[in-house]
Amino acid sequence: MPIITACSVLALACLALSAAPRAFAGGVGDLPPEAGVLAEPASVTRPAQAPADPDVALAPRFDIDLQAPEAVRPFLLRHMDLQRFRRLEDLDSAELDRLLARAPGDLGGLLGTLGYFSPRIGIVREGNGTTPLGLVRIDVEPGPATRVASARVFFRGDIATSPAAAGQREAIEQDVLRPVGEVFTQADWEQAKTQALRRLTGERYPNGRLLNSLADIDADTREAHLYIELDSGPPRRLGQIQVLGANRYDADRARRLARLAGIEPGMDYSLGVLQAAQTRLAGSDLYETALVTVEPAGDETDLPVLIQLRERRRQRLQLGLGASTDNGPRLSVEYRHRDVPGMGWQVDNRLQVERQDRLAQTVWTSPVDEKAWRRITSVRWGEQTDGLSTTTSQRLRWGRSREEARLDQSQFLQFERARTVNSVLRMTVRERSRSSLSLNQGWTWRRFDDLIFPERGQGLAVEVGLGATLESPVQPFARLNARWLTYWPIGAALPEPPPQAGQAREPERVQARGSLGRLALRLEGGAILARQQAVLPDTLLFLTGGDATVRGYGLREIGITSTTGTTDPGRYLAVASLEWQRPIGRHGQPGPWEHVLFIDGGAVANQPQDLRARWGVGSGIRYNSPVGPLQMDLAYGLKPREWRLHLRVGFAF
């Protein structure tokens, strides 16, 4: 049984072709990427040569009629050597015959990169046609495909025996075994080697290298046997943190953020930790760009960590114009100072004017401490109009917060004061001015597969407050508020689009999209626990309705209808929404557009038993733009029997 190695195939192709294609399978001496740089998987790239002057389109000297299965035909037309010479101005008949003599070897080499090692290729030149040298007719039968029968990886260096690297060895072995049973292709083989090297150099061994690789092809049994040999070299640790580019902001801020991401001098080298530190620095709002690297050169065990920064300006003034279906036109002015002289805090001042809401606030935030907490002090003045009532409020907060990728926490002491006036019945209805002091704790968990375009997962936000009213008689109260959002795909999992010939298959991953789209369930509840005679600020009570709560109703339109016809807030809140989001696709693959069907319901009352839901139903269109989802909904409110248009931008939880 003849065994033909991939290297042998390459050698035969080199003898047959004047311009040999790129290496078919890696052999001894494969070079690793530079430390800290992830190599991209190689693929066959042999584009046709363009004329010297791209503005001059030379007429072809001969035509090509390629008869081949559609799975390989575009790939062969794109990469075959004959394509490079079609527009060669001085190509004559004798030279074309020489090209045709070696064309079967060229086509056979290309088919070999796709796993077809026993093709039948027929080439006939016909004199008729519209070109000077006639027509070249090519018939290709690829034959049976070769499949990967086995794959093995051998380790050299510290990784071969280190107990600490056992999990790393297992992960590399699983990556190498993944192509077993699949059709052998050069692109997949290159990707398997690249992925193995990424695993090796991503943890402990930044100097690791691909020592040997071999693909043995058995032409009789149509089986491929893959071998990879990796040399890890010695393990490395992270050293001291060095910062470059810290001119406006203290370098210790950057070091602290890097440590919060997991970098500790003396720990094992980890590319993932370096990338996490880079992400954290870039998301801190202090730096336009951040690069975190090491230089694994020489024999030093500890590698200094280098942070290179490009800082943002200390101050920013931003003017904004916008609009929403709930609140009409919006004008905003924001001033930010990222490093207040003498204290190092950040201050955000904001003024915003809308049709029903007006807002002015200032927020002072300290740099993060060693445990990722920020101290926050804020002052806010607001005015909101709901029907006939206008509520003017003042809020003071002092506390701290911590923001992580999966969990946010906040703890704060809050003073709240609100005064509500009925603009029409001001002479007959008392004006309410109420205030309170409370201690609050909030948590937000996020478990979405994507924080911009979620397909599955869930999020939960809970806020608990304990406080007392400040008007006589003083009354204690507790405030609870919770939100939950979940996505789950429905229908069979959508298959990944098949790779084009010559391209590597995507690595296996959890398929998030369902053939019937996804369901989104949103629940919200709130409660004020206090004696009936407790006098609370209206801004602590609950109203609902609008674009992000109950569609089909205006902003904060759902509440308690008083005897004077106004809509007052209540002590209990319940909101539910079920949405079917179905992609609009072509040729079985989803596109950026989606169709949405939904039903929303919400209720507000002063007693749980009095909660009576108001429902809205409707349909909408969503476009998944680069900046986030853009959604337009047309909703029908069952209680007012009216249609409303709702526009929303982005996803946030």
Disulfide bonds with the S-S distance in Angstrom:
none
